[in-house]
Amino acid sequence: MSQYDFAVSSKSARERNRRKYFTLTEAKRALPLVKRVAADIQGVQAQRLRIHAELSAGLGAMSPAREKMLHEDFERATDRMETLIDELRMIGVELKDPSRALLDFPAMHEGREVLLCWKGDEETITHWHETAAGFSGRKSVELLEE
């Protein structure tokens, strides 16, 4: 192991120690608040996409004043998105896809980090996946033991 490898592994160990880990029960308890923030994120993301589409479609054809206004609206929406993402981070939740409100709650299972997974159209947290597997590797939370 090189000195660099040790520094990297020490850093990731420190990050793990500072990171919030949820039990399934804790994640489900946080979900009502997380759902409200996620719904706001979806709305802001939809607004950003509409503005982007209008800007892209009107290139060269819209007035400079309209273009400036749209750019300012996009910047405000982006600032709002960043604020909402920060709210999730403060809770300990990771945003993966703003359009689908796809979120991960870090958790520990059998001594390794896993992610409890929720998306905006789900009633509760029903799935988890390995950190490297992503959404396509989701498994039922029934496989987890608290």
matplotlib code that plots the C-alpha trace (Angstrom):
import matplotlib.pyplot as plt

x = [0.0, 1.4, 1.3, -1.3, -3.5, -3.3, -4.4, -7.3, -8.5, -8.1, -10.1, -12.9, -12.9, -13.2, -16.0, -17.8, -17.5, -19.0, -21.8, -25.3, -26.5, -30.2, -31.9, -35.0, -37.1, -35.3, -35.5, -39.2, -39.6, -37.7, -39.7, -42.7, -40.2, -38.1, -41.2, -42.1, -38.6, -38.5, -41.8, -40.4, -37.3, -39.4, -41.4, -38.2, -36.6, -39.7, -39.5, -35.8, -36.4, -39.2, -37.0, -34.1, -36.4, -37.8, -34.3, -33.1, -36.1, -35.9, -32.2, -31.7, -35.5, -36.3, -35.7, -32.7, -35.0, -36.9, -33.7, -32.2, -35.4, -35.4, -31.7, -32.5, -35.4, -33.2, -30.6, -33.2, -34.6, -31.1, -30.4, -33.6, -32.7, -29.3, -31.0, -33.4, -30.6, -28.7, -31.8, -31.7, -27.9, -28.5, -31.0, -28.4, -30.2, -28.6, -30.5, -29.9, -32.4, -34.4, -37.0, -38.0, -37.2, -35.0, -33.2, -30.9, -30.6, -27.2, -27.4, -25.2, -25.9, -23.7, -20.8, -20.9, -22.6, -25.8, -28.4, -32.1, -33.8, -37.0, -38.5, -41.2, -44.1, -43.5, -45.6, -42.7, -39.2, -39.5, -36.0, -32.3, -29.2, -25.5, -23.6, -22.1, -25.3, -27.5, -31.2, -31.2, -29.8, -32.7, -33.7, -36.6, -36.1, -37.5, -34.0, -32.5, -32.5, -32.7]
y = [0.0, 3.4, 6.5, 7.8, 4.7, 5.0, 8.7, 7.9, 5.0, 7.1, 9.8, 7.5, 6.0, 9.6, 10.4, 7.2, 8.2, 11.6, 10.3, 9.9, 6.3, 5.5, 2.4, 1.5, 2.8, 6.1, 6.5, 5.9, 8.4, 11.0, 10.3, 12.7, 15.7, 14.3, 13.8, 17.5, 18.6, 16.0, 17.3, 20.9, 19.6, 18.0, 21.2, 23.3, 20.8, 20.9, 24.7, 24.6, 22.2, 24.4, 27.4, 25.6, 24.3, 27.8, 29.2, 26.5, 26.8, 30.5, 30.9, 33.8, 34.5, 36.0, 39.5, 40.2, 41.3, 38.0, 36.0, 37.9, 37.4, 33.6, 33.4, 35.2, 32.9, 29.9, 31.2, 31.7, 28.3, 26.8, 28.6, 27.3, 23.8, 24.1, 25.2, 22.2, 19.8, 21.3, 20.6, 16.9, 16.8, 18.3, 15.5, 13.0, 12.0, 11.9, 13.1, 10.9, 12.2, 15.4, 14.7, 11.4, 12.5, 9.5, 9.5, 7.3, 7.1, 5.7, 2.7, -0.1, -3.8, -6.6, -4.2, -2.5, 0.6, 0.2, 2.6, 2.6, 3.8, 5.8, 7.6, 10.2, 7.9, 5.3, 5.4, 4.3, 2.9, -0.6, -1.1, -0.9, -1.5, -1.9, 1.4, 0.3, -1.3, 1.7, 1.8, -1.2, -3.4, -2.6, -5.4, -5.6, -4.2, -7.5, -8.8, -6.4, -7.3, -4.3]
z = [0.0, -1.0, 1.1, -1.3, -0.9, 2.9, 2.7, 0.5, 2.7, 5.8, 4.2, 3.3, 6.8, 8.2, 5.8, 6.9, 10.5, 9.9, 7.6, 8.8, 8.6, 8.8, 10.1, 8.0, 10.9, 11.0, 7.2, 7.3, 10.1, 8.1, 4.9, 5.5, 5.6, 2.8, 0.6, 0.9, 0.0, -2.9, -4.2, -4.2, -6.0, -8.7, -9.2, -9.4, -11.8, -14.1, -14.1, -14.9, -17.8, -19.2, -19.1, -20.7, -23.5, -24.1, -24.2, -26.6, -28.9, -29.1, -29.8, -32.2, -32.4, -29.0, -27.8, -25.7, -22.9, -22.9, -23.1, -20.1, -18.1, -18.8, -17.8, -14.6, -13.9, -14.6, -12.2, -9.5, -10.0, -9.9, -6.6, -5.2, -6.3, -4.5, -1.3, -1.4, -2.1, 0.9, 3.0, 2.0, 2.7, 6.2, 6.9, 5.5, 2.3, -1.2, -4.3, -7.3, -9.8, -9.3, -12.0, -10.4, -6.8, -6.6, -3.2, -1.2, 2.6, 3.6, 5.9, 7.2, 6.6, 7.6, 8.2, 4.8, 3.5, 1.5, 0.4, 1.3, -1.9, -2.4, -5.4, -5.5, -6.6, -3.8, -0.6, 1.6, 1.5, 0.0, -1.6, -1.0, -3.1, -2.8, -3.3, -6.6, -7.9, -8.3, -8.9, -11.3, -8.4, -6.0, -3.6, -1.2, 2.3, 3.6, 3.0, 5.6, 9.2, 11.6]

ax = plt.figure().add_subplot(projection="3d")
ax.plot(x, y, z, "-o")
ax.set_aspect("equal")
plt.show()
